[in-house]
Amino acid sequence: MTGERLDAADRWFETHGLPYFVPERRADVRRALRLRRTLPLAVLVGLAAAAAGVALAGRLGELSAAPATLVAVGLGVALWYALTALHARQIVTWGLGHTVSSLRALLPLTTRALPLLLMAITFLFINTEVWQVATSLTVGSLWLVVVLFAALAVSFLLVRLPEEVDRADDAVDADLLRRACAGTPLQQPCEDLLRAEDADPASHAEVSGFERWNLILVLVVVHVVQVLLLSLAVFAFLMVFGTIIMTGPVLDAWQTDPPFNPGRGLVQVSVFLAAFSGLYLTVSTVTDEAYRTQFFGGVTRELERAVGVRAVYLALRARSVEV
């Protein structure tokens, strides 16, 4: 009976974006991260991407195409490896599903964050220097700038989000365990363990190692998807706004040597400022208390639930081993 409960809990973890809470999945990830598997793949991909980048740069006559291709291929392979070998597919799937289901809750944040941001971005948008810089970029250079902004945003999240995870496992008591396990395969085992004198599921609440990284990655995915949606809203606004106000006389007065294509220039400036907006939103929604409460309100409850179910799960496994 205990084995069936544990198997059902394993399935619950995987469907809720927590594959690293399952011992077998953690073992798979450890094997997938060994240097003898990752190093040959990285070298092979790096050589192939470098060759493709050099060939593309020579064909297009754009030096930036080489590093842009290398970064694009590298990120693509890293994403594929994470989704398959590292079992990140369940994390991404749950994060996307959570974001879609909470779009209504995202509306208050949108009305709070976007107006001030759009006011600042609008002044940058009608700035001559911004247009000259953005339109002078090649496609490869613009891609590298977007990746740079995204890398800075994700790096900031990886530094600050562990604090949210640490808060989730700080105050675990019997009431939290009951709330967490309600409606899960461990609801009845939770009651049994809390009544038992020789069991203390709350002592298993501290999350570390791969399981802690699982919770951090859940937060990263949810945050990135929400910021991406807001950045797309900024991009759409700039495209519409630019189409209305960027008339021929204005663009003629801003022409550089060589002259830029108005349509392509509008897209490049909008992409540049939308990427910058994503970095700004990432920082502000983590550092500002009001933004953070709105951003992490629903997902924080999911973190506490995950910590509670995991504590009961580990206590039940330990009890089954003793028996």
N, C-alpha and C positions, 0 to 999 in steps of 0.2 A: 504493500500500500504506500509506504514511504517512497519507494522507488518511482511509482507512478506519479506521485505528487511532485517529486523533483523533476521528472521528465516534463511534466506539464508546466512547471515553473521555467524550465529551460526554453520551452517554446514561447512562453509569455515574454521572457526577456528578449528573445530575438524579434518578435513582432512589435515590441515597444522600443526598438532601436538600441538594445543593450546586449549585443552579441558577446562582448568581452566579459559579461557576467557569467557566461557559460564556460566551465573549465576546458572543455574540448576546443572551443573556439579560441580561447587564449593560447592554448598549445599550438594551434594552427598559426596564429599570428606570430608567436615566438619563432617558429620554424621559418616563416616567410620573411622575417626581418634579419635572419642570419646573413652575415657578409658573403658567404659562399653562394648565396642565392641572389642577393641584391647587387653585389659589386659587378659580376659579369653582365647582368642585365643593364646596369647603369652605363658601363663602358660601351657595350654594343649599341645602345640607344644613342649615347652621346656621339659616337663616331658616325652613325648613320645620319643623325640630325645635323651634325656639322657639315657632312658632305652635301646633304640636300640644301642646307642654308647657303653654302658657298656657290653651288650651282645656280640656285635661284637668284642670289645677289648678282652673279655675273650675267644672268639672262635679263634681269630687270634693270641692271645698272644702278642698283640701290644697295649701298653697303649695309644699311640697317636691316636688310632682309635676312642676312645670315644669322645675327643673334636673335632676331625675332622668330625665325624658323626653329632655332635651337630651343628657345624657351617654350614655344608652342608645342613642339613634339615632346619635350621633356615633361611638361605639365600634363599633356594627354596621356602619356604612358604611366606617369605617376598616379593619375586619377584611375586609369584602368587597373593598375596593380592594387590600389587601395580598395576599389570596389569588389575585386575578385579575391585575391590572395589574403587581403587584410580584413575581409568581411565588413567593409564599410558600407556596403549596399544597404544593409538593414538600417544603419544609422541615417544615411541620406534619405531613404524612403520614409522613415518615420518623421524626420525633420521636415520634409516637404509636406507630408500629410498634416502634421501639426500646424504648419504655417497656413495651409489652405483652409483648414477648419477654424482658424482663429483670425481670418481676414477682417471680420467685423470688429474684433478687439484692436486691430491695427489702425482702424480709422481715427480714434482719438489721438494716437501718436502722430498720424499723418497731419491732422489739423493743428497739432501743436508744433511739430518740428519743421514742416515744409514752408509755412508762410515766411518766417524769418530767414530761412535758408534761401528761398526764392528771391527775397528782396536783395540779399547780398550777391547772389549769383547773377541777378539781372544787371546790376551795375558792372560786374565783370564782363558780362556778355556784350554790353555796348561799349566796351573798352577797346580802343584801336590796337593796343599792344597785345591783348589777348588774342585777337583775331590774327594778327601778324605772326605770333608765335605758333598758334595751333594750326594755321593753314600752311605754314612752312614745313610742318612735319610730314614725312612720308608715312605711308600706311604702316610700315614696319616700326618706325619710331613712335607713332601714336599707340600702337599695340604695346610696345615696351613701357610707355608712360602709364598706360592703364594697368599693366601687370605690376608696375612699381607701386602705384597707389593701392592696388589690391593686396600686395605683399605687406605693405606697411600696416594696412587695416587688420589683416589676419594676425600679423605679429603682435600688434597691440592687443587683440583679443586673447591670444595665447598667454599673454602676460597678466591680463586682468581677470579673465574668466575663472581661473582656478579659485579665486576668492569666493565666487558664487558657489562653487562645489563645496568648498570648505564650510560654508555656512549651512549647507544642507545636511551635513552629518554631525553638526555640533550639538544639537539638542534632540536626541532620539529617546523617546520614552514609550511607555505602554500605549498611551493614547495614539501617538503618531504611528506606531506599528499596526494598531488595529485599523486606523484610517487608510494606511498604505496598502494593507493586504485585503481590504474589503473588495469583493468582486474579482479576486485573483485566485489561482489554484491553491494559494497558501493561506486562505482565510481561516479555515478550520485548524490547520497546524499552528497558526499564529496563536489562536486561543488556547490550544493545548500546551504550547510552550510557555505562555504567560502564566498559566495555572501551575505548571510544574515548578517544584522548588529547586531542582537541580539544573535548571536552564535559565540562561540570561541572554536572550536574543539581542538586547540593546548593546551588549558588549562587542558585537560584530558590526557595529554601525560605521566605524571608520573605514573610508574607502581609499585605496591606494593602488599603485601600479597601473596595469592596463585598465582596470575597472574605473579608476579615477579619470584616465584619459578618455575612456568611453563617454563619461558624463561631460567632460570638457568638449569633446567633439560634437556631442549633441547640441550643446549651447552654441558652438561655432556655426554649425550648419543652420540652425534656426535663425541666428543673428545675421548671417551672411545673406540668407534668402530674403529676410525682411528688408535689409539695407538695399539689396539688389532691386527689390520692387520699388522702393522709394527713389532710388537712382534712376530707374526707368521712367518714373513719373516726372522727374526733373528733366530727363532727356526729351520726353514728349512735349513738355511745356516749352522748352527752349526751341524745339523744332517749329512748333506752332507760332510762338512769339517771334522767332527770327523770320519766318515766312511773311509775317505781317509788317514788321518794322524795317527789315533790311532791304530797302528799296535800291534801285539802280544808282541814283546819285550818291548815296551813302557808300555803297560798295566801290564805286568808282573813285571816291575820295580816299578810300583805304587801300587801294591797290598797291601791291608791292611789285618788285622786279625779280622774277617774272610774275605776271598777274596770276591770281588764283581763280579757280572755278567757283562761282558763287554757291552752287548747289553742294559741291563737295566741301567747300569751306564751312557752310552751315552745319553739315553733318559732323565734321571734325571738331569744330568748336563745341558743339553740343555734347559730343562724346567726351571731350577733354573735361568740360565743366561737370558733366554727370559723374565721371570717375572721381573728380575732386570732391564732389558732393558726397559720394559714398564714403570716402575717407573721413570727411567731416562728421557725417552722421554716425559712423562707427565710434569715433572718439567721444562725441557728445552723448550718445545714448548709453555709454558705459560709465562715464565720469559724472554725468548729471543725475542726481538722485531721483528726480521726478521721471525723467526719461527711462532710467533703469527699472523703476518700478513697473512702468507700463510695458517695457520691452520684455521683462523677465517674469511678469506676474504669473502667467499661466505655466510657463516652462519650469519655474522654480517649484511649483507644486508637483510637477512631474518628477523633478529631481528628488524631492523629499520622498515621494512614493517609491521611486527606484531604490533609494537608500534603505527604506523600511523593508521592502520586499526582500532585498538582498540580505539584510540582517537576519530575517527569519529563515531564509533559504540556507544561509551558512550554519545557523544554529541547528536546523533540521538535518543537514548533512553531517555535522559533527555528532549529533545524537545517533544517527543511523550507523556511523562508524563505531561508536562506543558499544552499541547493541550487537 
